[in-house]
């Protein structure tokens, strides 16, 4: 006869709470899972001395050899990742923390190009990946220790926003628009400090969103139009960021840092 010990030990109630997947993945622990997603990324970012980021977003569908303007967008996103990493402070160079580290959504396309540019400069970069029904694979250019995966969009958005010194938006679709308007809303409402927001390829963005019409209909204030700026080259993006208050920490003269082109 069993004395009940075997049955007791086999019960779900007997599992250690921290090792019980049924408990941890249940509805009552959703708040705890939010906290875990925040804490895990926060711990690694602190360990790497990441003090601030430049968030780069754009379509994951853009290809280096794609049709139309895709190759240009990809090239310029990669070049910007390199410029920002070399001039912004992502390389420690004797300083106690890293500034303006390239951070993306971790996917392919424009995001992969920006991470690749950081890798060209020998700098770390961040990928805030998200679990999707059609699984998103991390691009190969993010730093492995800074390649995160989130279940909750809300926590991913929080990490994208909380260290951002600037937002650079390349052409993209729904996901890109989502990130753009998330940061615009935070800046407009004063829930986050105002940061420079630059949209790459003015013709593209003015054809996609008519911000002027929003102001004309009173949906936004006229002053809200100053929250965004436009640029048509990687160098111009950097100049816009610096002109609106971004502080860089160059590690090499401009004449040296971009020599040799992109390989």
Beta strands, then each sheet from edge to edge (+ up, - down):
strand 1: 53-57
strand 2: 101-104
strand 3: 126-130
strand 4: 147-150
strand 5: 164-169
strand 6: 196-200
strand 7: 228-231
sheet 1: 4+ 3+ 2+ 1+ 5+ 6+ 7+
end
